[in-house]
Amino acid sequence: MAYTLLAGVIIVVALFVVLMAGRLLFKRNWLLGWLRGTFGFLLLLASVMLALAAFDFYSYKQLSKEQTIATISFTQLEQQRFQVSLVDSEGSEQIYELNGDLWQLDARIIKWNKAFAGIGLKPGYRLDRLSGRYYSLEKEHSAERTVYQLGVSKSVLDVWAWLHDHGQNLSIIDATYGSATYLPMDDGALFSVNLSSTGLLSRPLNDRAIQAVEGWQ
């Protein structure tokens, strides 16, 4: 909910910037000539960037303490090939096929400083990638690997990526990457993936999953 409100606030600011740009661009007497026009176009560009940022923030879900963000179950199709059912926190199910022996789920995480957290902006997350890998290093380099990009299509303006690469000096917001530890795939195994302020944690939910983890360790 907080990220929907944040996106709404950014859209309102973007509309205000559009109105300012319009007043500058369509005023009959341009006091500053082409400088005014240039500034107006820059304001329009800023409004577009804000709108794209709002769309990107809207794709994130708010995290309240530790919570289950996905459950994953496996059906073996053939040797080292599995059908994977991934159900997110809203109950939406997606079906994938993974090659290999192990699986991993990754998520993007946005964290706010204490001041913003105090007004309700808790950490947000977005499921990012589901991948498989092999036990054997030889197969890992030579056999077909499978990696799926999750969630929304790649944003035109990727706020998280920019913050992750260039926002180290920003004190109000932090973009981190969460990865669950690689765990074994097995026919009938069911796992949960939980997210807390410290990162992702996968847990086996049935006997087949527990046996698979114990046999792997």
ABEGO torsion letter per residue (X at the ends): XAAAAAAAAAAAAAAAAAAAAAAAAABABBAAEAAAAAAAAAAAAAAAAAAAAAAAAAABBBBBEBBBABBBBBBBABBGBBBBBBBBAAGBBBBBBBBEABBBBBBBBBBBBAAAAAAGBBBBBBBABBBBBBABAAAAAABBBBBBBBEBBBBABBAAAAAAAAAAABAABBBBBBBBBBBBBBBGBBBBBBBBAAEBBBBBABAAAAAAAAAAX
